[in-house]
Amino acid sequence: MRTKTVLPAVAMTAVSMVLTLAVVLLWLGTAVPWPVALVVGLGIDGGWLATLAYERRLAAQGDHSHTVTAVGWGFGLIATGVLVAHALTAETSTGAWLAVAWLPVAAKALWLVHGLWEQTALTAGALDAIQGIRQEARDEAAVARARLRSQAATEETRLSAVTTSGARVARVQASTAKTLSKAWATLESTRAGTDTGRALTSVTAPVTPGVTPPWDLPVWGPTEPLPALEASGLTDAALDALVDEIRTSQTPALSYREMAARFRSAGHAASEVRLRSAWKRVA
């Protein structure tokens, strides 16, 4: 993975240094002797390369120097300025020279990217751990989504079934109420008829001579439930004796729950209140 960032930076650096040296020789070689132009070109490239090597050394030690970085960018800007000046003063191919004038700055930018990659690089073990954590999180999220979808589908099915059943019950109730209302209307009309009164008078002993006995319709409405009757016919004394006999039938004495279970399994009946009261009296 390291070569993916360092190789482009090295290639761009080499190309920009060669291009800078060639441009200095071509541009200044006509004004000054070529050895002087060569020294100038090598000076720009040498300063650029020296600051880059020192930056890489500091980066390997986990350190950083803003001064060295500023000097390195200065040499890169000088090289770019030389290329731009040569392109603007060239009689031919000005656009082509301007198109390659950015190579020194691009090389510095690639080394910056490589340095950032080194600062954030992780080992293979750490990357595997991160991948495992992310995969586990994705699995949990997928399971949670599937569970929610299943619960939503189940709830939708249940609501649909309840709604359908409710609608069916409502239709049956409506039909029954309609039938009952018709029957009730028929009974009411029959009761109110004159001939019906005579028929009832002929088959019913008159309450008062010459008066039609009253005949009311049955009540149609809610009814009140009857109170529960006491199922046990045992007196308190008999109940106490029976409870005490069951409780002391085993050593140690039975608990209330065991006594109550044996009491009812034997076929005896008594309310919970009376049975507990008898237990308190004998225990």
C-alpha positions, 0 to 999 in steps of 0.5 A: 500500500505504501508504494501507491503513494510514494511511487507517483511522488518520486516519479513527479519529483524526478520529472520536475527536476529534469524539466527545471534543469532543462528549462534553466539551461535553455533559458539562461544558456543564451544569456550566461555561459552554460556552466553557470546555467547548469549550476543555477539549475542544479542549485534549484533542484538540489535545494528542492531535493535537500529540503525534501530529504530532510522532511522525510527524515523528520517524518520518519522520526515522527517530527515536523519542522515548519521552517524546513517545509516553508523552505521546501515550498519556496524552492518548489515555487521558484522552480515553478516561477522559472518554468512560468517565466520561460513559458511566457518568454518563449517564442513558440509553444507557450501553451505547452510550456505553461502546461508543464509549469505546475509539475514542481508544485504537483510533486510537493503536493504528492509528497504532502499526500504521502506524508498524510497517508503515513500519519494515518496508516494502520497495521493489517491487524488493526484494519482487520479488527475495524473491518470485523467491527463494521461487519458486526455492526452491519449484521446487527443492523440487518437483523434489527431491520428484519426483526422490525419488518417481521413484527410490522408484518405480524402486526399488520396481519393481526390487525387485518384479522381483527378488523375482518372479524369485527366487521363480520360480527358487526354485520351479524349484529346488524342483521340480528338487530334488524330481524329483532326489530321487525319481530318486535314491530310485529308483536307491538302491532299485534298487541295494539290490535282490537281483535287481539284484545278480544282473543286475549280476553277469551283465553285469559281469566279477566281481572276485572269483568268487562276489562281486557287484561293487561298484556305487556311485551317481555323486557328486552335489555341488559340483565343483572347477574345473580350473586354467587351462592355459598356452595358449602353447607358446613358450619364454622365448627364443622369446618374448623374440625375438618381443617384441623383434622387435615392439618394435623394428619401429617407430622409436621403439620401441613401448611395452609396451601397443602391443607387447602389442596387436600380439603378441595381434593377430598370433595369439600367446598368452602369459600376462600374467606371461610377456609382461611378464617377456619385455618387462623382459628385452628392454627 
